[in-house]
């Protein structure tokens, strides 16, 4: 309705119970008699989870865990990987090798020479700084915050024992030292806390499964963490690989590679859209960065089609279905993103009115969401009850 020129409330926040819970610092776990499920995610200590999984694999599943450095790779006659040569002098032979060597791509890129397709033209951010801070608030917030910065964005993640903070930025627009200074100033911590600087190789390999090697995680690709999709892609890769491997055909392998590549690019397009539709008018460095993003013309055909449909008041749901990209982000996600930025067609571009569309009564919605929120406990108190703290 708003895209067809009607004067209605269209920002998504007021329509979602999750937004109200975040604003009131309530846990997303309702009373037993509340009839609606609330979707939420977890933040966890990756190191502790790794230790837990290693113990589970070694004890319950009987898997051998060997800590060693790979010095070289032996190839079979057909170019596949025959064995890994370790720094200890040992040689590990195998039928299938999983490359989880991070940005190095030790097997998929170095040993098998699979090309890497960078997303630099689409996504400018290629660096990050992480600085944890102490938890200092009594009522613990339940949401991750993303805040625009001069040359990127800041994450703030509340954990039970600390806050995780980081600045994802584009090194073409701000120096390493200037970015750290901006982050410290934003956090108000002066020179306290150790800063960890990271470089990000944003893009993907052409194929994740090559011969007898499967690349998983950073070795297969990486998209900046605005949508926190890294683990999602790992899970999708593993599940789809198992199905394709069981099929045992080259066609199944080709289809697997095409699907994983399309998933990377579908996620990339959604994140690119965040930057493309920004309407910031900052001064100095911030102006250069955000204006460059708004002017970026290195867009995929799919993203161009989505934006064209949105700005001409077309049927966005139907267009997303036609493009076959709803698997990555549903139409509702695109509506929330674009409406949340306040990017609507100019009245002069509208070709038809939709007077027949029913309009939401915001008074009723506000009241309903408020009454729903009364079924949720304080977030800090809920976590304390879970941990016995």
C-alpha positions in Angstrom: 0.0 0.0 0.0 2.8 2.4 0.9 4.6 1.7 -2.4 1.4 2.5 -4.3 1.3 6.0 -2.7 -1.0 5.5 0.3 -0.2 7.3 3.5 0.3 4.3 5.8 2.8 3.2 8.4 5.3 0.9 6.6 8.3 0.6 8.9 8.5 -3.1 10.0 9.3 -2.7 13.7 5.8 -2.1 15.0 4.5 -5.3 13.4 6.9 -7.7 15.1 6.7 -9.0 18.7 10.5 -9.7 18.5 11.2 -6.0 18.2 9.1 -5.3 21.3 10.9 -8.0 23.3 14.3 -6.5 22.3 13.2 -3.0 23.3 12.0 -4.2 26.7 14.9 -6.5 27.2 12.7 -9.6 27.6 13.8 -13.2 26.9 12.3 -14.7 23.8 11.0 -17.7 25.8 7.3 -17.2 26.7 5.1 -18.7 29.4 4.0 -22.3 28.8 0.4 -21.2 27.8 1.5 -18.6 25.2 0.3 -20.0 21.8 3.0 -18.4 19.5 6.5 -19.5 19.0 9.2 -16.9 18.8 12.2 -17.5 16.6 15.6 -16.7 18.0 19.3 -17.6 17.7 22.1 -18.3 20.1 25.5 -16.8 20.6 28.1 -19.3 21.9 31.8 -19.6 22.7 33.1 -21.2 19.5 36.2 -22.5 21.3 34.1 -24.3 23.9 31.8 -25.8 21.3 34.8 -27.0 19.3 36.2 -28.8 22.4 32.8 -30.3 23.1 32.4 -31.6 19.5 36.0 -33.0 19.5 35.3 -34.9 22.8 32.0 -36.2 21.4 33.5 -37.4 18.1 36.5 -39.1 19.8 34.6 -40.8 22.6 31.1 -41.4 21.3 31.8 -41.8 17.6 35.3 -43.3 17.8 36.9 -40.8 15.5 40.7 -40.3 15.7 41.7 -36.7 16.2 45.3 -36.0 15.1 46.9 -32.6 15.7 49.5 -32.0 13.0 50.7 -29.5 10.4 50.2 -30.4 6.7 53.5 -29.9 4.8 52.4 -31.0 1.4 49.9 -32.8 -0.8 50.4 -35.9 -3.0 48.3 -36.2 -6.1 46.9 -39.3 -7.8 47.3 -39.8 -11.5 43.8 -38.2 -12.2 44.8 -35.0 -10.3 42.8 -35.9 -7.2 44.3 -35.9 -3.7 46.0 -39.1 -2.8 47.6 -38.2 0.6 48.6 -35.5 3.0 52.2 -35.2 4.0 52.6 -34.1 7.6 55.4 -32.2 9.3 56.0 -35.2 11.6 56.9 -37.3 8.5 53.7 -39.2 8.5 51.6 -39.7 5.4 47.8 -39.7 5.6 46.1 -41.4 2.7 42.3 -41.2 2.1 39.4 -41.4 -0.3 37.8 -38.1 0.6 39.4 -35.0 2.0 37.6 -32.1 3.7 39.3 -28.7 3.4 38.6 -26.7 6.5 41.9 -24.8 6.4 40.3 -21.4 6.5 41.2 -18.6 4.1 44.4 -20.5 3.1 42.3 -23.0 1.1 45.2 -25.4 1.5 43.6 -28.2 -0.5 40.9 -26.7 -2.6 42.8 -23.6 -3.8 46.5 -24.4 -3.3 46.6 -28.2 -4.1 43.7 -28.3 -6.7 44.0 -24.8 -8.0 40.3 -24.1 -7.9 39.7 -20.4 -8.9 38.5 -17.9 -6.3 35.8 -15.5 -7.3 36.1 -12.3 -5.2 33.1 -10.2 -4.3 35.2 -7.0 -3.9 33.2 -5.1 -6.5 29.9 -6.0 -4.7 31.0 -5.8 -1.0 33.6 -3.2 0.0 34.2 -4.4 3.5 37.4 -6.5 3.8 38.7 -6.0 7.3 37.5 -6.2 10.9 38.6 -5.3 14.5 37.3 -7.1 17.6 37.5 -5.7 21.1 35.6 -7.4 24.0 34.4 -5.2 26.9 33.1 -6.1 30.3 29.4 -6.6 30.9 28.3 -3.6 33.0 24.5 -3.4 32.7 22.1 -4.9 35.1 19.3 -5.7 32.6 21.0 -7.7 29.9 19.8 -6.9 26.4 18.7 -9.8 24.2 19.6 -8.6 20.7 22.7 -8.1 18.6 23.1 -4.5 17.5 24.5 -3.4 14.2 25.5 0.3 14.1 26.6 2.3 11.0 30.2 3.6 11.3 32.3 5.8 9.1 33.5 3.0 6.8 31.4 0.0 7.7 29.4 -1.1 10.7 29.8 -2.1 14.4 28.5 -5.3 16.0 27.6 -5.4 19.7 26.8 -8.9 21.1 25.7 -9.3 24.7 27.1 -12.5 26.3 26.6 -13.7 29.9 30.1 -12.8 30.8 31.1 -9.9 28.5 30.2 -7.9 25.4 31.6 -8.8 22.0 32.3 -5.8 19.9 33.7 -5.4 16.5 34.0 -3.1 13.5 33.7 -4.5 10.0 35.1 -1.9 7.6 36.5 -1.3 4.1 40.3 -0.7 4.1 40.0 1.4 0.9 38.1 4.0 2.9 39.8 4.0 6.3 43.1 3.0 7.7 43.6 0.2 10.3 44.7 2.7 13.0 41.8 5.1 12.2 39.3 2.3 12.3 40.6 1.1 15.7 40.5 4.7 17.1 36.9 5.1 15.9 35.8 1.9 17.5 37.5 2.7 20.8 35.8 6.2 20.8 32.4 4.6 20.1 32.8 2.2 22.9 34.3 4.9 25.2 37.1 2.6 26.4 40.2 4.7 25.6 43.2 2.3 25.3 41.6 -0.4 27.4 41.2 -3.9 25.9 43.2 -5.7 23.3 42.3 -5.2 19.7 42.4 -8.1 17.3 42.7 -7.1 13.7 41.3 -9.5 11.0 41.5 -9.5 7.2 38.6 -11.0 5.3 38.8 -12.7 1.9 35.3 -12.0 0.7 34.1 -14.2 -2.1 33.8 -17.9 -3.0 35.6 -20.6 -4.9 34.1 -21.6 -8.2 33.3 -25.1 -7.0 33.1 -26.3 -3.4 33.5 -30.0 -4.4 36.4 -30.7 -6.7 37.5 -34.3 -7.4 37.7 -36.0 -4.0 37.9 -32.7 -2.0 35.1 -30.8 -0.3 35.8 -27.3 0.9 33.8 -26.2 4.0 33.7 -22.9 5.8 36.3 -20.2 5.1 38.1 -22.3 2.6 35.1 -22.4 0.3 34.1 -18.8 0.8 33.1 -15.9 3.1 30.6 -13.2 3.1 30.9 -10.4 5.6 29.0 -11.1 8.8 26.2 -8.6 8.6 23.7 -11.5 8.3 25.9 -14.0 10.3 25.5 -16.7 7.6 28.8 -18.6 7.9 27.5 -21.5 10.0 24.4 -21.6 7.9 26.4 -22.2 4.8 28.5 -24.8 6.5 25.3 -26.7 7.5 23.8 -26.4 4.0 27.1 -27.6 2.5 27.3 -30.7 4.6 23.7 -31.7 4.2 23.6 -31.2 0.5 27.0 -32.8 0.0 25.8 -36.0 1.8 22.8 -36.2 -0.5 24.8 -35.6 -3.6 27.6 -38.0 -2.6 25.1 -40.8 -1.9 23.7 -40.2 -5.4 27.1 -41.0 -6.8 26.8 -39.2 -10.1 28.7 -36.4 -11.8 25.4 -34.7 -12.4 24.6 -34.7 -8.7 28.0 -33.2 -8.0 27.5 -30.5 -10.6 24.1 -29.7 -9.2 25.5 -29.5 -5.7 28.2 -27.0 -6.8 25.7 -24.9 -8.6 23.3 -24.8 -5.6 26.1 -23.8 -3.1 27.4 -21.1 -5.5 23.8 -19.8 -5.9 23.4 -19.7 -2.1 26.5 -17.6 -1.7 25.4 -15.2 -4.3 21.8 -15.0 -3.0 23.1 -14.1 0.5 25.6 -11.7 -1.0 22.8 -9.8 -2.9 20.7 -9.4 0.2 23.7 -7.9 2.0 24.7 -5.7 -0.9 21.2 -4.3 -0.9 21.7 -3.0 2.7 24.5 -0.7 1.3 23.0 0.1 -2.0 19.8 1.6 -0.7 21.4 3.6 2.1 20.5 7.3 2.1 23.1 8.6 4.4 24.5 12.1 4.0 27.5 12.1 6.3 30.6 14.4 6.0 34.2 13.4 5.3 35.2 9.7 5.3 31.7 8.5 6.1 30.2 10.4 3.2 32.7 8.9 0.8 32.1 5.4 1.9 28.3 5.5 2.1 27.9 7.5 -1.1 30.2 5.0 -2.9 28.0 2.2 -1.8 24.8 4.0 -2.9 26.4 4.6 -6.3 27.7 1.1 -6.7 26.5 -0.3 -10.1 28.2 -3.8 -9.7 24.9 -5.5 -8.9 23.7 -8.9 -10.0 20.8 -9.2 -12.4 18.7 -10.7 -9.6 19.3 -7.7 -7.3 18.6 -5.3 -10.2 15.3 -7.1 -10.8 14.3 -7.0 -7.1 15.1 -3.2 -6.9 13.3 -2.5 -10.1 10.2 -4.3 -8.9 10.3 -2.5 -5.6 10.6 1.0 -7.0 7.9 0.5 -9.6 5.4 -0.8 -7.0 5.4 -4.3 -8.6 4.5 -7.6 -7.0 7.6 -8.3 -5.1 6.6 -11.7 -3.9 5.9 -12.9 -7.4 9.2 -11.4 -8.7 11.2 -13.2 -6.0 9.4 -16.5 -6.8 10.2 -15.9 -10.5 13.9 -15.4 -9.7 14.0 -18.5 -7.6 15.8 -16.7 -4.7 13.2 -17.2 -1.9 15.3 -20.1 -0.5 17.9 -17.6 0.7 15.7 -14.8 1.9 11.9 -14.9 1.8 9.8 -12.0 0.4 9.1 -10.9 3.9 12.8 -10.4 4.5 13.1 -8.2 1.4 10.0 -6.2 2.4 11.4 -5.6 5.9 14.8 -4.5 4.5 13.6 -2.1 1.9 10.7 -0.7 3.9 13.0 -0.4 6.9 15.3 1.9 4.9 12.3 4.0 3.9 13.0 3.5 0.3 9.7 3.9 -1.5 8.8 4.8 -5.1 8.3 8.5 -6.0 4.6 9.3 -6.6 5.5 10.2 -10.1 6.7 6.7 -10.8 3.5 5.0 -9.6 1.3 3.6 -12.4 -1.6 2.3 -10.4 -3.3 2.7 -7.1 -4.2 -0.2 -4.9 -7.2 1.3 -3.0 -8.6 -2.2 -2.5 -5.7 -3.3 -0.3 -6.8 -3.8 3.4 -4.9 -1.5 5.8 -3.7 -2.5 9.2 -5.2 -0.7 12.2 -1.9 0.2 14.0 -3.8 0.9 17.3 -5.0 -2.7 17.3 -1.5 -4.1 16.3 0.3 -2.0 19.0 -2.2 -3.2 21.6 -1.9 -6.9 20.5 1.9 -6.8 20.5 2.1 -5.1 23.9 -0.2 -7.7 25.5 1.7 -10.5 23.9 5.0 -9.1 25.4 3.6 -9.5 28.9 4.1 -13.3 28.6 7.9 -13.0 28.4 10.3 -12.7 31.4 13.2 -10.3 31.9 16.1 -11.6 29.8 18.8 -11.3 32.5 16.6 -13.0 35.1 15.7 -15.8 32.7 19.4 -16.5 32.0 20.2 -16.4 35.7 17.5 -18.9 36.4 18.9 -21.2 33.6 22.5 -21.0 35.0 21.6 -21.0 38.6 23.5 -17.7 39.0 
